[in-house]
């Protein structure tokens, strides 16, 4: 059933609103997926806070105009679904990459992050981005390392003295 003009405007407005707030986008070919598989993909997307939508390419082109994903306009051809990462920049890529491992019919077509468009073959690069929690943990590890090294350096002379006195004590006890 064809969409009315009002429905088309609503779809464009909805996708444009999501695209304005999203961190990254992935366009993937979905031909060959069954309804059950698409339902499973949508359920996983909801769990990972990924906005997933099958949109006509002409409507999608209008929706991404003026956003960081405008670079995708020329890549939108053929039957595609759009996945936008809302919180974690790599969430949509991880979702589609993992789902594509189980279902060969799903093929990443194009990616966009930070206004840069990448081919679908680069999905591993985007999917390997750390989550927010992982990035914070890495940052804290980098920030904590110099302090730990400084504390170990300060404690080492005392520890060396204690080890030396203990070695002398053990030597005297074994000699007696």
N, C-alpha and C positions, 0 to 999 in steps of 0.2 A: 504494500500500500504506500503510495507516494505521500510525502510530507507536505503539509500546507505551508504557505509562506510564514505564518506565525510560528509554526513548529520549527521551521528551519531557523528562524531568528532566535528562538529560544535555545536551540541546540548550539548555535554559534556563540551566543552570549554565555552559555554554561561552560563550553570548552575554553572560551577566551578568558573567563574568570579563573578557571583552574590553571590555565597556562601562565597567567600573570603571577600566580603564587608558587608555581612548581619550580623545583631545582633542576630537573632533567626530564627528558622525554625520549621515548623509544617508539618507533613505528615498526610494526612487525606484520608479515603476511600470515594470515590465519586460515587460508583455504585448506580444506581437508579435515579440519577439527570438527568433531561432532558437537551436538548441543550439550551433552553431558560434560565433555572436555572443556568447553567454553564456560560452563557453569562452575566447574572446578577451578578454572583459571580466575574467574571473577571472585570466587570465595577466597582464594589465596591472595589476590590483590587487596581485598578489603582488610585482611589480616595484616598485611605489610604496609598499609596506608598508601596504596598506589591507586590512582584514579585510572580506570581502564574503560575505554569507550571505543566502539566501532562507529565511525563517522564517515559520511561521504567525503571524498577528497576535496571537492569544491568547498564544502562547508568547513572542513578542517583548515584549508588554506586561508579562508576569511577569518577563522578563529585565531590563528597564530600571527596574524598581521599585527605589528606593533609590539610583539613580545620578544623575549630572548630566543624563541623557537621559530622565528620567521625564516631562519636558514633552512628549515625543513620543507618549505613550500615547494621547491623544485623536486623533492624526493617523494612527494605524496602522489603516487600513481599505483593503480591496482588495488585489490582488496586489502586494506590495512586496518589494524587496530592501533589506537594510540594509548600509551601507558605513560602517565606523568608521575614522577616521584615527588611527593609532597614534603616529607620531612628529610629523609635520607637520600642524597643524590644518586646513590647506586641501587636503591631498592627496586625500581622498575627493571633495570638491567639484570639484577640478580633473579628476580621473579621470572622474567622471560627466558633467561639463560637456563635456569633449572627446569622450567616447564618444557623448553625445547629439547632438553636431554631425553625426557620421557615421551615426547610427542614430536615426531619428525616433521609433521605438517606445519608447525609454527617456526617461522624463519625470521630472525631480526633483519630489518631492511635498512633502517637508518636511526642514528642517535643524535641527540642534541644536548649539549651542556655548556653553559656559559656563552651562549651565542655562537658556538662552533658546531658545525654539522659533521658527523663522522659516519663512515659506512657501517653497515650492520656487522661486519666482521670484527669490529673493534669493541664488541659488547663485553668481551672479557676485561678489557681495560676499565670500562665504566663499572662493571660488576665487582671488580676487585677494590673499589674505593672503600675505605673503612666506614663503619657506621659511626654515628655521633659518639657513642659510648667508647668504641674502640679508639677513635681519634683522641678523645679526652684522656684515655688511659695512656696512649702513646705520649701525649704532651706531658702528662704528669710524670711519666718515667724519665723523659728527657730533662724536665725541670728538677727532679729529685736526685738525679745521678751526681751532679757536682757536689751537692750538699753531703751525700753519703760518702763520697770519696774524701771530702774534707774531714768528716768525722772519723773515718778510718785512719786517715793520716795523723790526726791529733792523738788518737788512741794507741797507735802502733808503738811509740817509745815505751809507754807504760806496760803494754802487753809483752814487749820484748824483754823488759826488765823482769817481769814476773816469770816468764819462761826461763830466763837465765838463772834466777834464784831457785826455781824449782829443779832445774837440771843440776845445780850445785848440791841441793839438798838430797836428791836421788843418788848422786855420786858419793856423798859422804855416808848415806845409809847403806849403800852397797859395799863400801869399803870397811864399815864397822862390823 
